[in-house]
Amino acid sequence: MHLPIRLSKDSREPIYHQIEKQLKALIAGGQLPAGSPLPSIRMLAKDLEISVITIRRAYQNLEYQGFIQTTQGKGTFVAEVEDSMKHQVKVSAVYESLEQAVETAINYDYTPAQINEIFQEILRRKKGE
């Protein structure tokens, strides 16, 4: 199984955290429903060309948070995640992305009105797709 995970080696965000966020998004967005098998730690490490330790850390954190579960001898699977937790992941991801975009605009000396104008333009374009 190949997961659509893209890592940024240039990001200040640790690789294991990038993996966690993307897996949470796939689960919250419904692309990985409850019961879906996940690649083994070794397989995912090979696919992403990163350390097994990094994948293990991401999987352990996700398991601790209730997003995945590992069954000895069977593998790792997507856990049954409550809708409220899925909603929280979605809101958090959108909020973080918008916050980053606003921060970028402020760094380029855009005013709040200009930022809002750009945001509204993007919304209009996306609705027209």
Residue pairs with C-beta under 8 A, 6 or more apart in sequence:
1 37
1 38
1 39
2 39
2 47
3 22
3 23
3 26
3 38
3 39
3 44
3 47
4 22
4 26
4 31
5 18
5 19
5 22
5 23
5 48
6 22
7 15
7 18
7 19
7 48
7 50
8 18
9 15
11 18
15 50
15 54
16 54
16 55
16 57
16 58
16 61
17 58
19 48
19 54
19 55
19 58
20 58
20 61
20 62
21 93
23 32
23 38
23 58
23 62
23 67
23 68
24 62
24 67
24 89
25 89
25 90
25 93
26 32
27 67
27 68
27 78
27 81
27 86
27 89
28 81
28 85
28 86
28 87
28 89
28 90
28 93
29 90
32 38
32 78
33 78
34 78
34 79
34 80
34 81
35 77
35 78
36 77
36 78
37 75
37 76
37 77
38 44
38 59
38 68
38 75
38 76
38 77
38 78
39 47
39 76
40 75
40 76
41 52
41 55
41 56
41 59
41 76
42 52
44 55
45 51
45 52
45 54
45 55
48 55
59 68
59 70
59 76
62 68
63 69
63 70
63 76
66 79
66 81
66 85
67 78
67 79
67 81
68 76
68 77
68 78
68 79
69 76
69 77
69 79
70 76
70 77
71 77
102 115
105 114
105 115
105 118
106 115
110 118
